[in-house]
Amino acid sequence: MADHQHKEEEKKEESFMEKIADKVHGSSSSSSSSDSDDEKKKTSSVKDKVYRLFGREKPVHKVLGGGKPADVLLWKDKKVSAGVLGGATVIWVLFDVLEYHFLTLLCHGLILSLAILFLWSNATTFIKKSPPQIPDISIPEEPLLKFASALRSEINHAFAILRSIASGKDLKKFLCVIAGLWVLSIVGGCTDFLTLLYTITVALFTLPLLYDKYEDQVDSFAEKAMKELKKQYAVFDAKVLSKLPRGPLKKRD
């Protein structure tokens, strides 16, 4: 009888110890889970604070506008991207390298096309085949109006920016625009307009793609460059801009 009571007491002690162990394990697991949650929050906050070029908060695809144009620039649709870049290269080679005039090329192309279609249409009466199906080509009105409206709004926006700069309220923006126009004038003096357009086209088809692949490295380098530029601008502001006379209505940033 005593042995039986002793065994029951041992079982109770074992069950009590198991409960304590379970509680300790549960508290440790909850603490580890809370620690992991804290680490995730910290890493997410660190990622949120990562410097991004031009202050963007969206992926490169959305920054470029999304849809088909962004797919073409980022080479998501390789056939269309290669076709557009190849067409731009052919145009540049014809008009700039070979110095082929646009009007001459247009007239030669129309002569060749009309001659082929005319001979083909008359030859069908002798070879007893159906004449060529010449498509009815017409320019739709709605896309043309949308393009003209978008171009008009962009031009008006550019005029508003120039007016704001010319009013003398923002010295920093004025200096940036003057420097940009000066660099553009140097580039325009070194090359012709068609070569400049082709260079911009090649840049549009290469720079976004490279940035999409190496955005972390580019953002890190851009952050260092922006800090250095801010330091240099602060020195320039303290030594030069702060000594310039200003009117009573013009306030510094």
LUMKE-636665 format. One record per residue: residue in one letter; x, y, z of N, C-alpha, C, O in turn. Coordinates in steps of 0.001 Angstrom, whole numbers, plus 500000, padded with zeros to 6 digits. Atoms other than C-alpha are relative to their C-alpha. Layout:
<sites>
['a' [X Y Z] [X Y Z] [X Y Z] [X Y Z]]
...
</sites>
This chain:
<sites>
['m' [500838 498797 500000] [500000 500000 500000] [500877 501260 500000] [500609 502215 499271]]
['a' [499069 498856 499951] [502836 502388 500860] [500718 500184 498677] [500946 501305 498222]]
['d' [499345 499907 501320] [504564 501528 497604] [499085 500648 498980] [499524 501445 498151]]
['h' [500958 499435 500949] [501403 502388 495703] [499885 501515 500170] [499848 502244 499179]]
['q' [500073 498555 499749] [501156 505830 497369] [501279 500704 499542] [501238 501812 499005]]
['h' [498729 499410 500424] [504849 506454 496712] [500066 500172 498485] [500571 501178 497987]]
['k' [500003 499911 501471] [504396 505724 492998] [499095 501132 499521] [499441 501850 498583]]
['e' [500901 498916 500402] [501418 508102 492765] [500627 501365 500226] [500478 502273 499408]]
['e' [499333 498728 499743] [503427 510880 494388] [501075 500296 498961] [501244 501442 498543]]
['e' [498971 499810 501042] [506263 510321 491888] [499368 500432 498677] [499896 501291 497971]]
['k' [500680 499622 501253] [503792 510506 488989] [499551 501455 500051] [499682 502181 499066]]
['k' [500430 498603 499879] [502376 513793 490319] [501176 500969 499838] [501057 502010 499191]]
['e' [498822 499145 500110] [505877 515248 490653] [500477 500076 498551] [500853 501146 498073]]
['e' [499575 500002 501402] [506763 514176 487100] [499079 500850 499131] [499542 501603 498275]]
['s' [500941 499194 500781] [503572 515704 485681] [500174 501486 500290] [500071 502315 499385]]
['f' [499780 498603 499617] [504232 518929 487631] [501259 500555 499324] [501256 501689 498846]]
['m' [498757 499567 500655] [507801 519127 486260] [499805 500167 498492] [500372 501074 497882]]
['e' [500266 499881 501435] [506530 518528 482721] [499250 501290 499685] [499517 501953 498682]]
['k' [500734 498753 500216] [504097 521411 483072] [500926 501213 500082] [500820 502142 499281]]
['i' [499050 498899 499871] [506873 523706 484251] [500898 500102 498768] [501174 501194 498271]]
['a' [499145 500001 501188] [509082 522633 481344] [499258 500536 498777] [499821 501263 497959]]
['d' [500787 499499 501133] [506254 523285 478882] [499843 501509 500057] [499929 502188 499034]]
['k' [500145 498552 499866] [505722 526770 480279] [501285 500732 499650] [501275 501754 498963]]
['v' [498704 499384 500306] [509420 527563 480118] [500277 499980 498510] [500760 500966 497954]]
['h' [499791 500131 501442] [509603 526292 476530] [499106 500952 499219] [499529 501566 498239]]
['g' [500928 499102 500684] [506515 528253 475526] [500422 501440 500119] [500338 502200 499155]]
['s' [499551 498615 499822] [507854 531471 477033] [501233 500290 499166] [501368 501377 498604]]
['s' [498802 499799 500818] [511203 530972 475297] [499661 500101 498529] [500235 500916 497807]]
['s' [500391 499945 501412] [509521 530284 471958] [499299 501310 499686] [499503 501900 498625]]
['s' [500679 498719 500238] [507282 533339 472376] [500998 501141 499979] [500887 502069 499178]]
['s' [498984 498946 499998] [510295 535450 473271] [500829 499967 498732] [501184 501011 498184]]
['s' [499226 500091 501246] [512215 534095 470280] [499189 500506 498830] [499716 501161 497931]]
['s' [500836 499502 501089] [509239 534782 468036] [499896 501514 500048] [499915 502177 499012]]
['s' [500043 498536 499887] [508979 538318 469431] [501310 500619 499553] [501326 501676 498921]]
['d' [498698 499498 500454] [512711 538760 468868] [500101 499990 498490] [500605 500932 497880]]
['s' [499962 500077 501462] [512353 537572 465289] [499118 501069 499379] [499467 501652 498353]]
['d' [500857 498929 500513] [509439 539977 464796] [500690 501354 500088] [500609 502174 499174]]
['d' [499275 498743 499841] [511543 542804 466180] [501094 500151 498951] [501315 501233 498407]]
['e' [498941 499955 501019] [514388 541863 463836] [499415 500301 498627] [500000 501046 497840]]
['k' [500631 499743 501297] [511997 541826 460884] [499597 501467 499880] [499750 502085 498827]]
['k' [500380 498592 500042] [510684 545257 461847] [501212 500894 499789] [501171 501874 499046]]
['k' [498784 499205 500162] [514217 546568 462169] [500515 499945 498571] [500884 500969 497997]]
['t' [499509 500122 501379] [515248 545182 458782] [499087 500723 499026] [499551 501344 498069]]
['s' [500910 499289 500894] [512096 546530 457166] [500176 501506 500122] [500121 502228 499127]]
['s' [499771 498566 499835] [512720 549951 458714] [501306 500432 499345] [501394 501528 498792]]
['v' [498729 499692 500663] [516315 549828 457457] [499815 500045 498496] [500366 500919 497827]]
['k' [500245 500006 501439] [515111 548930 453975] [499234 501243 499574] [499469 501795 498500]]
['d' [500761 498810 500349] [512642 551806 454080] [500884 501238 499956] [500617 502173 499201]]
['k' [499131 498843 499928] [515461 554203 454930] [501120 499969 498964] [501938 500888 498926]]
['v' [498960 500093 501022] [517678 553051 452035] [499808 501122 498980] [498693 501381 498526]]
['y' [500055 498901 500967] [518517 555921 449702] [499682 499452 498618] [500273 498467 498177]]
['r' [500351 500365 501361] [516908 555656 446282] [500209 501202 499099] [499923 502335 499486]]
['l' [499684 498940 500942] [517928 557672 443245] [498736 500775 499637] [497691 500181 499371]]
['f' [501105 499085 500288] [515660 560700 442584] [498865 499888 501023] [497757 500363 500772]]
['g' [501015 500108 498960] [513781 559847 445810] [498843 499089 499651] [497750 499250 500195]]
['r' [501105 500868 500420] [511729 557130 444161] [499642 499003 501090] [500503 498565 501852]]
['e' [500499 500988 499059] [509589 554790 446260] [499347 498816 499287] [498866 497887 499936]]
['k' [500634 501053 500793] [508286 552583 443441] [501064 499262 499193] [502171 499770 499018]]
['p' [499052 500695 500885] [509969 549952 441254] [500251 500790 498721] [499493 501692 498363]]
['v' [499613 499278 501215] [511693 551099 438083] [498909 499899 498934] [498677 500854 498193]]
['h' [501045 500215 501007] [508897 549649 435931] [498862 500998 500185] [498342 501536 499208]]
['k' [501087 499059 499740] [506279 551840 437644] [500458 501443 499841] [499673 502308 499454]]
['v' [499475 498647 500183] [508531 554897 437600] [499974 500399 498527] [499720 501557 498195]]
['l' [500013 499748 501439] [508754 554591 433814] [498595 500088 499426] [498431 500294 498223]]
['g' [501378 499863 500466] [504956 554663 433615] [499234 498696 499908] [498012 498697 499757]]
['g' [500669 501288 500080] [504245 550941 433533] [499473 499714 498591] [499594 500540 497687]]
['g' [500602 500357 501277] [502539 549128 430687] [501017 499663 498936] [502147 499272 499231]]
['k' [499181 500386 501149] [503956 548562 427221] [501274 500832 499853] [502331 500256 499592]]
['p' [498745 499239 500152] [506437 551507 427081] [501081 499576 500984] [502253 499478 500621]]
['a' [499008 500434 499013] [508113 550394 430311] [500553 498621 499660] [501742 498364 499847]]
['d' [499525 501327 500409] [508272 546789 429056] [501022 500102 498865] [501996 499350 498821]]
['v' [499071 499832 501138] [509985 547997 425873] [501342 500550 500480] [502393 500069 500057]]
['l' [498753 499395 499527] [512547 550153 427703] [500798 499057 500880] [502028 499106 500880]]
['l' [499308 500951 499128] [513348 547389 430216] [500224 498647 499326] [500637 497695 499988]]
['w' [499751 501210 500785] [513559 544723 427463] [499199 498806 500527] [499667 497669 500479]]
['k' [500883 501112 499640] [510659 542683 428855] [499465 499319 498740] [499312 498098 498693]]
['d' [500385 500511 501318] [509460 542302 425264] [501201 500202 499074] [501348 501255 498454]]
['k' [498717 499852 500683] [512790 541643 423572] [499848 500248 498499] [500655 500965 497908]]
['k' [500169 499808 501445] [511445 541498 420006] [499678 501449 499675] [500269 502029 498764]]
['v' [500375 498604 500246] [509814 544932 420174] [501154 500930 500335] [501426 501870 499589]]
['s' [498871 499152 499603] [512782 546461 422023] [501108 499958 498957] [501640 500996 498562]]
['a' [498969 500133 501023] [515265 545078 419514] [499565 500643 498689] [500385 501232 497986]]
['g' [500497 499388 501231] [513047 546224 416638] [500074 501521 500031] [500481 502150 499054]]
['v' [499954 498531 499880] [512770 549803 417922] [501436 500503 499970] [501747 501456 499255]]
['l' [498602 499575 499982] [516486 550094 418686] [500676 499754 498659] [501485 500567 498212]]
['g' [499446 500270 501331] [517387 548458 415368] [499518 500996 498966] [500293 501436 498117]]
['g' [500528 498991 500923] [515083 550829 413475] [500662 501349 500194] [500978 502038 499224]]
['a' [499317 498733 499721] [516641 553829 415219] [501431 499970 499477] [501936 500973 498971]]
['t' [498628 500120 500505] [520099 552518 414315] [500048 500118 498483] [500937 500774 497939]]
['v' [500050 499918 501469] [519137 552083 410635] [499763 501432 499545] [500395 501902 498599]]
['i' [500281 498603 500362] [517701 555604 410495] [501233 500874 500204] [501556 501720 499371]]
['w' [498799 499197 499736] [520820 557059 412092] [501095 499719 498971] [501770 500646 498524]]
['v' [498966 500351 500987] [523133 555167 409697] [499658 500602 498639] [500535 501128 497953]]
['l' [500394 499489 501310] [521117 556205 406630] [500154 501516 499910] [500720 502035 498948]]
['f' [500064 498543 500096] [520696 559886 407459] [501251 500709 500497] [501549 501819 500056]]
['d' [498842 499313 499442] [523841 560655 409426] [501314 499445 499447] [502189 500210 499041]]
['v' [498743 500600 500473] [526553 558181 408382] [500077 500045 498478] [501072 500500 497913]]
['l' [500012 500004 501464] [525557 557744 404732] [499504 501305 499395] [499556 501495 498180]]
['e' [500479 498679 500432] [524089 561286 404567] [498905 499884 498944] [498901 500613 497951]]
['y' [501149 500170 500875] [520918 560072 402865] [498924 500972 500469] [498578 500980 501650]]
['h' [500999 499016 499628] [518306 562850 402798] [498631 499340 500170] [498290 498381 499477]]
['f' [501290 500608 499676] [514877 562125 404232] [499028 500049 498824] [498362 499058 498524]]
['l' [500929 499871 501130] [512896 563448 401265] [500384 499055 498864] [499513 498460 498231]]
['t' [499538 500920 501049] [515027 561445 398822] [499637 498561 500346] [499147 497816 499497]]
['l' [500339 501360 499577] [514569 558254 400854] [498502 499753 499914] [498074 498680 499486]]
['l' [501454 500156 500056] [510815 558835 401115] [499515 499836 498566] [498679 498977 498286]]
['c' [500414 500092 501402] [510430 559391 397379] [500447 498685 499369] [499682 498071 498624]]
['h' [499526 501270 500548] [512568 556365 396482] [499190 498828 500533] [498886 497891 499795]]
['g' [500814 501068 499437] [510597 554176 398849] [498605 499950 499402] [498086 498870 499122]]
['l' [501334 499958 500626] [507262 555323 397427] [500056 499545 498544] [499162 498839 498079]]
['i' [499862 500440 501400] [508508 554833 393846] [500101 498477 499921] [499433 497848 499101]]
['l' [499819 501445 500015] [509623 551280 394603] [498713 499280 500383] [498350 498290 499747]]
['s' [501232 500656 499549] [506413 550381 396459] [498897 500101 498947] [498227 499111 498653]]
['l' [501045 499821 501018] [504075 551849 393821] [500296 499194 498738] [499383 498644 498123]]
['a' [499647 500768 501199] [506003 550203 390971] [499717 498513 500202] [499187 497858 499304]]
['i' [500237 501422 499726] [505832 546751 392621] [498501 499705 500010] [498056 498729 499406]]
['l' [501445 500236 499921] [502107 547060 393393] [499326 500174 498634] [498414 499422 498291]]
['f' [500591 499779 501328] [501289 548446 389923] [500269 498810 499078] [499356 498318 498415]]
['l' [499666 501141 500856] [503146 545654 388103] [499302 498731 500474] [498861 497923 499657]]
['w' [500651 501187 499458] [501695 543019 390425] [498509 500001 499655] [497952 498960 499306]]
['s' [501436 499917 500307] [498117 544278 389871] [499733 499714 498529] [498732 499077 498201]]
['n' [500202 500252 501435] [498527 544199 386069] [500415 498588 499610] [499875 498036 498651]]
['a' [499553 501348 500343] [500336 540839 386056] [498978 498944 500388] [499002 497835 499853]]
['t' [500994 500999 499569] [497421 539111 387798] [499019 499645 498883] [498436 498560 498899]]
['t' [500901 500303 501120] [495346 539359 384583] [500591 498950 499058] [499852 498243 498373]]
['f' [499355 500980 500879] [497902 537229 382727] [500226 498665 500711] [500093 497605 500099]]
['i' [499726 501256 499289] [498735 534686 385412] [498761 499456 500713] [498821 498427 501385]]
['k' [501291 500430 499455] [495071 534427 386511] [500072 499733 501506] [499708 498658 501983]]
['k' [499986 500057 498532] [495629 535097 390205] [499332 501248 500556] [499160 502248 499859]]
['s' [500693 498875 499371] [493905 537388 392637] [500948 501185 500141] [502133 501001 500419]]
['p' [499141 498810 499860] [495201 540973 392729] [500415 500194 501460] [499779 499639 502357]]
['p' [499538 499782 498616] [497126 542157 395821] [498974 500784 500816] [498321 501699 500314]]
['q' [500916 499319 499091] [495064 543244 398795] [500708 501214 500613] [501467 501079 501573]]
['i' [499379 498779 499514] [496141 546844 399340] [499192 500520 501187] [498004 500802 501032]]
['p' [500767 499578 498822] [495166 547919 402869] [499581 501466 499911] [500265 502294 499309]]
['d' [500502 498631 499928] [493117 551043 403461] [500609 500667 501239] [500152 500444 502360]]
['i' [499264 499384 498890] [495474 553128 405603] [499407 501368 500307] [499218 502191 499412]]
['s' [500494 498695 499548] [494099 556030 407627] [500481 500235 501426] [500553 499308 502232]]
['i' [499528 499648 498663] [495373 557852 410685] [498800 500208 500919] [497957 501055 500626]]
['p' [501125 499804 499081] [492942 557507 413631] [500091 501345 500708] [501181 501847 500982]]
['e' [500034 498653 499425] [491857 560762 415200] [500302 500017 501496] [501008 500903 501976]]
['e' [499885 499968 498544] [491737 559827 418897] [501441 499905 500500] [501832 500725 501331]]
['p' [498603 500026 499517] [495402 558730 419409] [500782 501251 499643] [501632 501701 500412]]
['l' [499294 498784 500413] [496598 561765 417458] [499643 501171 500911] [500509 501966 501277]]
['l' [500425 498936 499093] [494517 564106 419647] [500595 499809 501392] [500979 500779 502044]]
['k' [499399 500265 498688] [495791 562392 422809] [501481 500381 500015] [501969 500973 500978]]
['f' [498583 499652 500087] [499391 562777 421665] [500187 501516 499977] [501063 502050 500657]]
['a' [499896 498543 500075] [498841 566447 420770] [499672 500642 501349] [500309 501618 501744]]
['s' [500362 499454 498689] [497150 567084 424140] [501107 499777 501022] [501417 500671 501809]]
['a' [498906 500284 499070] [499951 565379 426082] [501212 500882 499699] [501858 501392 500615]]
['l' [498879 499138 500374] [502590 567301 424115] [499735 501450 500407] [500638 502152 500862]]
['r' [500363 498633 499626] [500724 570550 424729] [500143 500220 501511] [500661 501252 501939]]
['s' [499896 499856 498551] [500517 569955 428493] [501462 500008 500463] [501818 500759 501371]]
['e' [498590 500024 499634] [504233 569109 428704] [500702 501307 499631] [501533 501804 500392]]
['i' [499404 498728 500412] [505196 572245 426753] [499556 501125 500932] [500365 501971 501313]]
['n' [500490 498980 499071] [502980 574401 428982] [500662 499867 501375] [500962 500864 502031]]
['h' [499319 500226 498718] [504543 572792 432061] [501437 500517 499948] [501926 501107 500912]]
['a' [498632 499496 500153] [508019 573591 430729] [500028 501530 500008] [500917 502133 500609]]
['f' [500079 498539 499992] [506991 577209 430076] [499747 500534 501410] [500300 501565 501793]]
['a' [500276 499567 498623] [505623 577473 433636] [501255 499909 500868] [501503 500775 501707]]
['i' [498742 500134 499242] [508926 576191 435051] [500971 501116 499631] [501603 501707 500506]]
['l' [499109 498927 500438] [510910 578668 432949] [499547 501358 500538] [500374 502189 500912]]
['r' [500524 498741 499459] [508628 581503 434065] [500301 500125 501492] [500650 501198 501986]]
['s' [499710 499984 498569] [509074 580508 437701] [501480 500276 500263] [501827 500983 501209]]
['i' [498559 499774 499829] [512860 580449 437294] [500368 501440 499660] [501180 502061 500345]]
['a' [499680 498631 500425] [512943 583782 435466] [499504 501050 500990] [499991 502181 500984]]
['s' [500515 499044 499016] [510974 585429 438285] [500995 500284 501121] [500805 501226 501889]]
['g' [498941 499740 499040] [514093 585166 440470] [499711 499553 501413] [500299 500085 502354]]
['k' [500353 500454 498654] [512559 583297 443408] [500838 498821 500479] [500970 498599 501683]]
['d' [499250 501204 499618] [514713 580160 443334] [501362 500045 499332] [501495 499711 498155]]
['l' [498645 499871 500550] [518436 580745 442865] [500614 498636 499696] [501331 498484 498707]]
['k' [499436 501334 500203] [519335 577060 443203] [499496 499387 498700] [500276 498833 497925]]
['k' [500569 500553 501234] [516965 575992 440434] [500515 500763 498788] [500758 500172 497736]]
['f' [499471 499191 501095] [518177 578882 438273] [501396 499542 499599] [501685 499395 498411]]
['l' [498633 500436 500292] [521801 577765 438557] [500022 498610 499373] [500828 498341 498483]]
['c' [500056 501351 500577] [520872 574131 437822] [499573 500034 498544] [500144 499329 497712]]
['v' [500478 499907 501385] [518962 575076 434665] [501055 500629 499111] [501267 500174 497988]]
['i' [498945 499358 500788] [521735 577386 433472] [501129 499008 499710] [501631 498939 498588]]
['a' [498941 501004 500205] [524317 574619 434003] [499562 498928 499010] [500346 498509 498158]]
['g' [500497 501016 500934] [522121 572082 432189] [499953 500501 498567] [500346 499787 497645]]
['l' [500041 499425 501352] [521551 574392 429210] [501401 500213 499446] [501629 500046 498247]]
['w' [498624 499806 500456] [525265 575164 429064] [500610 498678 499539] [501271 498626 498502]]
['v' [499505 501317 500402] [526149 571449 428975] [499339 499553 498701] [500000 498994 497826]]
['l' [500708 500380 501221] [523465 570869 426329] [500512 500780 498796] [500584 500239 497693]]
['s' [499455 499210 501107] [524877 573703 424219] [501357 499465 499553] [501675 499471 498363]]
['i' [498700 500582 500357] [528337 572119 424387] [499805 498703 499215] [500488 498458 498220]]
['v' [500278 501257 500704] [526921 568737 423360] [499467 500277 498601] [499839 499601 497641]]
['g' [500542 499653 501314] [524959 570375 420533] [501055 500540 499054] [500940 500381 497839]]
['g' [498929 499519 500853] [528133 572045 419288] [500933 498905 499524] [501592 499037 498493]]
['c' [499108 501106 500376] [530008 568754 419202] [499347 499001 499050] [500049 498271 498351]]
['t' [500683 500988 500828] [527352 566721 417387] [498749 500614 499393] [498291 501665 499840]]
['d' [501213 499504 500640] [524337 567182 415131] [498762 499492 500742] [498861 498647 501631]]
['f' [501244 500283 499287] [520703 566913 416212] [499601 498531 499879] [499129 497943 500853]]
['l' [500395 501390 500199] [520091 563449 414717] [500855 499059 500850] [500343 498107 501437]]
['t' [499117 500814 499156] [523119 561964 416472] [499630 500151 501475] [499692 499186 502237]]
['l' [500436 499783 498620] [521930 563542 419724] [498739 499203 500306] [498635 498593 501370]]
['l' [501218 500784 499801] [518485 561961 419300] [500304 498507 500078] [499723 497792 500894]]
['y' [499631 501419 499976] [520064 558585 418554] [500710 499645 501302] [500491 498567 501855]]
['t' [499319 500245 498722] [522302 558882 421626] [498998 499918 501146] [499124 499065 502025]]
['i' [501038 500041 498968] [519263 559647 423796] [499204 498708 499913] [498855 498122 500938]]
['t' [500741 501257 500175] [517436 556648 422308] [500782 498815 500536] [500228 497964 501231]]
['v' [499166 501094 499483] [520340 554310 423041] [500073 500049 501525] [500044 499012 502188]]
['a' [499960 499859 498541] [520548 555717 426577] [498696 499526 500640] [498717 498893 501696]]
['l' [501296 500442 499466] [516820 555103 427118] [499857 498485 499987] [499147 497919 500819]]
['f' [500108 501457 500096] [517238 551473 426069] [501109 499270 500765] [501117 498040 500808]]
['t' [498914 500652 499262] [520356 550824 428168] [500043 500397 501476] [500183 499534 502342]]
['l' [499862 499540 498613] [520420 552977 431325] [498910 499459 500935] [499242 498989 502023]]
['p' [501008 500594 499103] [517028 551888 432777] [500206 498507 500239] [499965 498012 501340]]
['l' [499759 501434 499851] [517921 548243 432131] [501154 499745 500966] [501056 498881 501837]]
['l' [498854 500172 499102] [521315 548564 433842] [499653 500408 501425] [500092 499771 502382]]
['y' [500390 499563 498658] [519788 550472 436751] [499070 498985 500662] [499142 498769 501872]]
['d' [500892 501015 499455] [517094 547822 437165] [500771 498789 500522] [500332 498136 501469]]
['k' [499194 501151 499574] [519816 545159 437500] [500918 500337 501167] [501128 499512 502057]]
['y' [499004 499637 498991] [522279 547077 439671] [499544 501223 500805] [500345 502115 501082]]
['e' [500531 498813 499337] [520019 549528 441512] [500615 500226 501384] [500811 501373 501786]]
['d' [499416 499824 498662] [521525 548857 444967] [501368 500662 499927] [501661 501576 500699]]
['q' [498671 499414 500140] [525058 549648 443832] [499911 501449 499505] [500642 502319 499979]]
['v' [500146 498643 500530] [523920 552703 441848] [499462 500944 501070] [499927 502078 501184]]
['d' [500564 499155 498944] [521843 554035 444758] [501030 500314 501077] [501063 501424 501608]]
['s' [498956 499758 499006] [524758 553611 447149] [501003 501049 499502] [501388 501953 500244]]
['f' [499074 499017 500571] [527097 555510 444830] [499345 501373 499880] [499986 502393 500132]]
['a' [500717 498727 500139] [524441 558182 444183] [499835 500693 501346] [499889 501920 501428]]
['e' [500127 499409 498668] [523948 558681 447913] [501297 500710 500406] [501269 501826 500926]]
['k' [498712 499382 499677] [527657 559353 448398] [500231 501250 499153] [500729 502262 499646]]
['a' [499812 498847 500881] [527706 561674 445384] [499123 501177 500423] [499569 502324 500387]]
['m' [500894 498929 499572] [524689 563650 446637] [500486 500650 501287] [500375 501866 501445]]
['k' [499453 499421 498772] [526260 564086 450073] [501181 500918 499686] [501308 501995 500267]]
['e' [498846 499176 500369] [529449 565399 448477] [499556 501278 499293] [500122 502347 499523]]
['l' [500501 498809 500687] [527475 567754 446209] [499366 500985 500979] [499510 502198 500826]]
['k' [500599 499121 498990] [525537 569092 449208] [501078 500733 500792] [500927 501910 501122]]
['k' [498901 499359 499292] [528797 569763 451008] [500609 501119 499145] [500856 502221 499634]]
['q' [499408 499000 500885] [530232 571587 448002] [499061 501188 499801] [499503 502336 499738]]
['y' [500962 498899 500160] [527023 573586 447543] [499926 500849 501267] [499770 502068 501191]]
['a' [500009 499244 498748] [527053 574543 451235] [501211 500938 500073] [501094 502078 500522]]
['v' [498797 499155 500021] [530619 575841 450848] [499832 501150 499015] [500178 502293 499314]]
['f' [500232 498971 501023] [529679 577703 447653] [498973 501027 500484] [499114 502224 500232]]
['d' [501026 499107 499475] [526597 579143 449356] [500578 500926 501057] [500263 502115 501097]]
['a' [499428 499189 498923] [528604 580318 452355] [501000 501022 499472] [501078 502132 499999]]
['k' [498935 499123 500482] [531431 581866 450318] [499537 500981 498925] [500060 502092 498832]]
['v' [500375 499173 501153] [529600 583264 447266] [498552 500478 500088] [498292 501681 500111]]
['l' [501413 499638 500106] [525789 583154 447298] [499523 500859 501158] [498701 501757 500975]]
['s' [500438 499229 498842] [525391 584509 450808] [500458 501455 499949] [499898 502310 500635]]
['k' [499474 498644 500105] [527400 587600 449834] [499341 500805 498887] [499598 502001 498756]]
['l' [500684 499285 501072] [525204 588474 446841] [498893 500873 500579] [498219 500453 501520]]
['p' [501091 499140 499497] [522799 591415 447388] [498649 499442 499601] [498471 498948 498488]]
['r' [501339 500533 500242] [519151 590407 447674] [498979 501074 500339] [499170 501892 501239]]
['g' [501087 499067 499744] [515952 592381 447513] [499237 499608 501245] [499411 498497 501745]]
['p' [500748 500303 498775] [513590 592580 450504] [498956 498922 499826] [498579 498255 500790]]
['l' [501047 501009 500213] [511016 590313 448863] [500551 498644 499665] [499802 497667 499658]]
['k' [499406 501285 500368] [513433 587572 447884] [500553 499311 501234] [501453 499825 501898]]
['k' [499575 500738 498818] [513879 585013 450591] [500813 498794 499591] [500558 498166 498563]]
['r' [499188 501173 500282] [516469 582327 450706] [499298 498775 500511] [498475 498852 501423]]
['d' [500592 501270 499567] [515510 578647 451037] [500542 499634 501366] [500173 498598 501919]]
</sites>
